[in-house]
Structure formats: structure tokens, C-alpha cells
Amino acid sequence: MALVSASPDQVALGIDIGGSGIKGALVALATGELLLDRQRIPTPQPATPKAVTKALAKLVRAFAWHGPIGCTFPAVIKRGVAYTAANVDKRWIGTDAEALFAEATGCPVTVLNDADAAGLAEMRLGAGHNQPGVAFVLTFGTGIGSAVFTNGRLLPNTELGHLELAGREVEPWASDRARQEGGLSWKRWARRVDRYLHYLDALFSPDLFIIGGGVSKRADAFLPHLTLGPKVVPARLKNEAGIVGAALATAAHYAEGG
């Protein structure tokens, strides 16, 4: 693959690490457009730091990229360090993912929570653009990620998929993985999501819920079964939001001299 010639303020490489797949693309920062074809490889199992880092470096080489990289990770991330590991190997806890990835790729890397990245993309270029008040971006995939914004400003690492509802953790019950593994119809799964959304609405009274992650491609199958009306909309960037948000985050980081 030929190297894309562009300045770091125009293009960045975004990579989205999930529990089942690692996806990446070059992103036009002004529009969020993916340049060239998106690449995807399976997340190694077990998803240890060594295995994931090796897979990430392989993906970066496929793009022949030598500039800033934004990378999502399914964990609480503070200053590049993973503090949780819900859907990856527990050895990630306490690991400086940012330093590990930078050493393996030879590129400057910014690491952030996966749902936060998707939220940044949706708030800047998607369904949350110019949204006032409180907006929640919820990603339904292997797990449930959350990103919370007040007048466009992010409250990082909220991890609201791990709330308890009726005595059980929401994520294993209402994620897209739960839908698939349980053989649930979209309507039956939507009832679980609806109950979760009403719970969040009672706790936080947000102005808007944006539903992203893999399920956003099938919004027509479940949105009609949700009962919060116009407060719930599908993500416009669909499952590419994490890639786009990661690229936006790293571009912002290095623009600020990070």
C-alpha cells in the first residue's frame, strides 16, 4: 500500500481495538472520511499486551504510515495507562498502552477509551454536532461503552455499561454480544436496551442518546421498539466512529504540543 502524502493536521491514522476485532483507517480530519480501504484483523485470543501490540504493529505496517496514530482501547485510560480490562486480558491493568504501542510502531500514539473516541467523532461530525446540554453516546458491541458530553465537552471514562440494573450488570445482559449469543430477536433485545435507557434517563436526564457500535448498522431493526422517542437517535458514523474519533484525538493532542 502506498504511503499517503499529507500533513499531520490533515490526515491521521485511527485504530479501534475491540474485544473481537482491531480496525484501522486513514482519516481526513476535516470531514471524518476514511481514506483508502478500512483494514480489520481479529483481536488475538487471549488479548494479552504482547499479542495485541504485535497485531497493532502489523496493521500499522499495512498502511505504510509514519505519522501520529490515535488508538482506542476497551478500558479506562488515564494518561495512556489502562486501569481496567473488561473484554481483554487482565494483564492490561496497569500497562502503559501508549508507550507500548509507540515503541512497537515507531510512531507517536494517543490512546483513549473506545467509547470516548466514538463519542468525540459523533459530537464533532455526526449526530451530536452542535448538540447543547447533556448528550450520551452509547456503543453496543462486544460490551457497552458510554461517552458523556455537556455542551460538547467530554467527561472521560464513564463506563456506564457496568452499572447494575435489577441486581445484574447491564453489559452482559444488553450488549450486542448478549443479543447474538442469546439468539435474541431485535425486538426482544430492544426491550432490554429500552429498560437500560430509561434507567439512565432517570439518573441523568440527558437531552440526547446516540446509539452507536456495531448495532448502529441495523438501527431500523431496533429503534422503533424504543420508547424514549426523539431523545434516541442512531450514530451517523456507525461503526466507524471509533476510528474517526481516535484520529481526531491524536490530531488534537499533537496540535496542542503533546
N, C-alpha and C positions, 0 to 999 in steps of 0.2 A: 504494500500500500504506500502510495506516495505521501510525503510529508506535506501537510497543508501549510502554505506560507501566509502567515497573518500575525499581527502584533498581539501581545497578551491581553490588550484591552478590547480586542475584537473577538477572539476565539479562545476557548479553554476546553480542556478535556474533562468531562464529567463521568464519574463511575459510581454506580449504585450497587452496593453489596447487600444482598438479601440472604435469607435463610436457605433459599433454593437456587438462586442464580446471581451471577455477577454480570451487570450490563454496563456498557460504556458507549460514548459517542462524543465526537467533537461538536461543540455547541457555539452557534453565533450568539454572542452575549446580548446584542441589541434586540433580538427577536425571539430567542429561545429555539430557533430552528436547528435541527440536527443535521450536521454536515457529514457527507458520506453515509454509509450504512451503519446502523447500530450493531454492535457486536455483543454476543451473550455466550457465557460459558457457565456450566453448572458450578454451584458453590461446593467445594470439596467437603466430603463427609468422612470423618469428623472435621468440622470447620475450625481447625487449630490455627493459631497465629502463623506458624510456618507454612501450612498448606494454603491458606487464603492469600498470604503475601506472595507466594510463588505464582498462584493463579493470577493475581492482580498484575504482577510484573509481566507475565505473558500477554495479558490483554493490552497493556500499555505498549508493548513492543509491536503488537499488531497494527497500531495506529501510527507507528514511527513518529511519536510525539515527544518533544523535548521542552515543553513549557509547563506552566502551572497546571496542577491536577486537583480537582475537587472530588472528594470521595465520601460517600455516605457510609454509615455503619449502623447496624441494628442494636444500638446500645446508648446509654447515657454517655455523652462525650464532653469532657471538660479539658480545654487546652490540649486537645489531641489524644488524651488518655481515656480508655474505655473503663467505665465504672460498673457496668452490668454486662450480662451476656445471655439474654433470654432465648435467642434462637441460634446461637453459635456456641462453640466450645467454651467452657468456663475458664480456660486458661487465658482468655482475653481480658479478664478482670484485672485491672492494674497495668495493662500493657499500653505503652505509648504507641498507638497505631500510626500516628502521624510520622514519628521518627522512623518506625519500621518500614512504612511504605516509601518514604523519601529515600531511605538508604537503598531499597530494592530497585527503585525506578530511576534514581539519579535525577529526580525532578522535585521541585518544591510542591508539597502536598498539604492541602487543608482537609481535615476530617471533621465531619459533623454528623449528628443524629440523622437517620434516614428520613424520618417523618418531618423533621425540621427543614431538611433540604427540599422535600416535596412542597412544603408549605411556602417556603420562600419563592419558589417558582410560581405557584398558583397566585400568591399575593401580588407578585410583580407583573406577571404576564398572562395570568389565567383568570379563573372565576372570581378571585378575590381582589382583582385590580381596582384600586380606589375605594375599597370597601371600608366605611367608617365603623367605629365601635369594635366589638369583640367578634372575631372570626375563628372558627375551629376548622382545621384541615385534618381529616381522619383517613388513614390509609389502611385498607383491608387487603391483606395478603397472607403470607405465612403467619404473621401476627397482626396486631392492630397498633398502628402508630398514631401519634397525635402531635399537632403543632398548634399553638395558641397565639393569636395576634391581637393586640389592642391598637387600633388606629395604625395598622401596618407594622407595628413593632413586635418582634418575636419574644416570647417567653420560652427559653430553650428547655429541652429535656423533660417535657411534662409526663410522658409515658402513661397516658390515661387509659391505655388498653389493659393495664394491670389493676385497675380499680375492681373492687368486689361489688357484685350485684346479686342480691338474694343469696348471699353466702358462698358465691363462687367467683373466681376471677373471670373477667369478661373475655379476655383474649382466646383461651382455649375453647370457648363456647360460641363466640360470634365472629371469629376470623374467617377469611375465605378458606383457609385450610380446614377449619371445622366444617364448613359447608361441604367441601369436597369429600373429606374423609367420612363424614356422616351421611353422605348421599342425600343431602337436603335439597329440596326444590328451592328455586329462587324465592318463592313466596314464603315458604316456611323459614328460610334463613332471614329474610327481610323482617319477619316478626321479631326475631332476636335483636337485629340491628335497631329496629324501631324502639324496642324497650330500652336499649342502651342509650340511644339518642335522647329519649325522654328523661332518662336519669341525668345525663349531662346537662340537659336543658334546665332541669330543676336545681342543679347545683350551681350553674354558672350563668344562666340566662344569656347565651351568646346571641348575636344578631344573625349569624350565618353559619351553617355547617357545609363544608365542602367535602364530598366523598371521593377519595382517590384510591390509588393502589390498583392491583390487577382487576378488581371488580368494576372499575370505572368504565371499562370497555363494554360492559353489559348493563349500563345504568337503566336502560329501558326495561330490563327484566325485574328490577327490584325497587326502583324509585316509586312506581305507582302504588306500592304496598306500604310506603312510609307515611306517617300521619302528621308530620310537623309542617306540611305544606311548603310554602315558598322559602322557608328557612333552610331547606336542604337542596343542594344543587350538586351535579357531578363535576369532578375536576375536568377542566378543559384540556390540560396537558396529559390527561390519562396516566398511563403507567410510565411515561417518560419524564414526569415531574421531578423525580429524584435525580435523574441525570442532569436535567437543566438546572435545578437548584444547587447541585454540587458545583457545577461550573460557575454559576453566579456567585456563590460563596467564596470560591477561591479567587475569582477576579476581584471581588471587593476587598478581600484580605490583603492581596498584594498591591492593590491600588492605595491602600492605607499604609503601605510600607511594612507589612507584616512579614 
